[in-house]
Amino acid sequence: MATADISLLLRDIAEHLAQLMRTLESENAALANNDLDGIIQAANDKNRLFEFLEELEKERHALLVAAGLDFDSTGIMAYLARDSARTKNEATAIWQQIETLTRQCRKQNQINGIILEKNRRRTEKALAILKGQTPQAATYTASGETCHSQSRNSLAKA
């Protein structure tokens, strides 16, 4: 595969990462507004984009492995160094965009995960109160699993 072909592959990866970033931002807005339909739509869109990105990454990995290179940033830069300066510069710029988008997506996904976790805890506390239980902080077992030791208190006696 020529560097022009890898440029097309990298461009496709960058495009899908940009779509993923927009989806993560939409998910964040849906989480902030408690928009269940928006959250579900974002989850579906994320899954679809992850599948596309996984396939594109498999192609990129196969290309670099076939060239005898690692599939990290060093490997892609070594692969790009094999072609003309113009094509190399274009592909290098796209690769840098991919690295930036990947960091942005990772950060936004972590933020969304924190929001989801806070919402989950709030829901668990509300359910515990409705069940007549005293919400307590979670503790962890030796294996790292969450352990809830809630005592049952009735809201009223018959």
C-alpha positions in Angstrom: 0.0 0.0 0.0 1.4 3.4 -1.0 1.5 6.3 1.4 -1.3 7.9 -0.6 -3.4 4.9 0.3 -2.4 5.1 4.0 -3.3 8.8 3.8 -6.9 7.9 2.7 -7.1 5.3 5.5 -5.8 7.9 8.1 -8.2 10.5 6.7 -11.1 8.0 7.2 -10.0 7.3 10.8 -9.8 11.0 11.5 -13.3 11.6 10.1 -14.8 8.9 12.2 -13.0 10.2 15.3 -14.4 13.6 14.6 -17.9 12.1 14.4 -17.2 10.2 17.7 -16.2 13.5 19.3 -19.5 15.1 18.2 -21.4 12.1 19.5 -19.7 12.3 22.9 -20.5 16.0 23.1 -24.2 15.2 22.2 -24.1 12.5 24.9 -22.8 15.0 27.4 -25.6 17.4 26.6 -28.2 14.6 26.9 -26.8 13.6 30.2 -26.9 17.2 31.5 -30.5 17.5 30.4 -31.5 14.0 31.6 -32.6 13.3 28.0 -33.1 9.6 27.9 -33.8 9.4 24.1 -30.7 11.5 23.5 -28.6 9.2 25.7 -29.9 6.1 23.9 -29.2 7.7 20.5 -25.7 8.7 21.5 -25.0 5.1 22.8 -26.2 3.6 19.5 -24.1 6.1 17.5 -21.1 5.4 19.7 -21.4 1.7 19.2 -21.7 2.1 15.4 -18.6 4.5 15.3 -16.6 2.2 17.5 -17.3 -0.7 15.1 -16.1 1.4 12.1 -13.0 2.6 13.9 -12.2 -0.9 15.0 -12.2 -2.1 11.4 -10.1 0.9 10.2 -7.6 0.2 13.0 -7.4 -3.4 12.0 -6.5 -2.3 8.5 -3.9 0.1 9.8 -2.4 -2.5 12.1 -2.2 -5.1 9.3 -0.6 -2.6 7.0 2.1 -1.8 9.5 2.7 -5.4 10.6 3.1 -6.3 6.9 5.7 -3.6 6.6 7.5 -5.1 9.7 6.7 -2.1 11.9 5.0 -1.6 15.2 1.5 -0.2 15.1 2.1 2.7 17.5 3.0 6.3 16.6 6.7 5.4 16.0 5.7 2.7 13.5 3.3 4.9 11.5 6.0 7.7 11.4 8.5 5.2 10.1 6.1 4.0 7.5 5.3 7.6 6.4 9.1 8.4 6.2 9.3 6.0 3.2 7.5 8.3 0.7 7.8 11.8 -0.8 7.9 14.8 1.4 4.6 16.2 0.2 2.7 12.9 0.8 4.5 12.3 4.0 3.7 15.8 5.3 0.0 15.4 4.5 -0.2 12.0 6.2 1.8 13.2 9.2 -0.6 16.1 9.7 -3.6 13.7 9.5 -1.8 11.3 12.0 -1.3 14.2 14.4 -5.0 15.1 14.0 -5.9 11.5 14.9 -3.7 11.6 18.0 -5.4 14.9 19.1 -8.9 13.6 18.4 -8.2 10.4 20.3 -7.1 12.4 23.4 -10.1 14.6 23.2 -12.5 11.6 22.8 -10.9 9.8 25.7 -11.2 12.9 27.9 -14.9 13.5 26.9 -15.7 9.9 27.4 -14.2 10.0 30.9 -16.2 13.1 31.8 -19.4 11.4 30.5 -18.5 8.3 32.6 -18.2 10.4 35.7 -21.6 11.9 35.1 -23.1 8.5 34.5 -21.6 7.2 37.7 -22.9 10.1 39.7 -26.4 9.6 38.2 -26.2 5.9 39.1 -25.3 6.6 42.7 -28.1 9.2 43.0 -30.6 6.6 41.6 -29.4 3.9 44.0 -29.8 6.3 46.9 -33.3 7.2 45.8 -34.2 3.5 45.4 -32.8 2.7 48.9 -34.9 5.5 50.4 -38.0 4.3 48.6 -37.3 0.7 49.9 -37.0 2.0 53.4 -33.3 1.5 53.6 -30.7 3.9 54.9 -28.3 4.7 52.0 -24.7 4.0 53.0 -21.5 4.6 51.3 -20.2 1.6 49.3 -17.3 -0.4 50.7 -15.1 -2.7 48.8 -14.2 -6.3 49.3 -10.6 -7.7 49.1 -11.2 -8.5 45.5 -12.2 -4.9 44.7 -16.0 -5.6 44.3 -18.5 -3.1 45.6 -20.3 -4.2 48.8 -23.3 -2.3 50.0 -24.3 -3.0 53.6 -27.6 -1.2 54.0 -29.8 -1.6 57.0 -33.5 -1.8 56.5 -35.5 0.8 58.3 -39.2 1.1 57.8 -40.6 4.5 56.9 -43.7 3.6 58.9 -44.9 0.9 61.3 -48.2 -0.8 60.9 
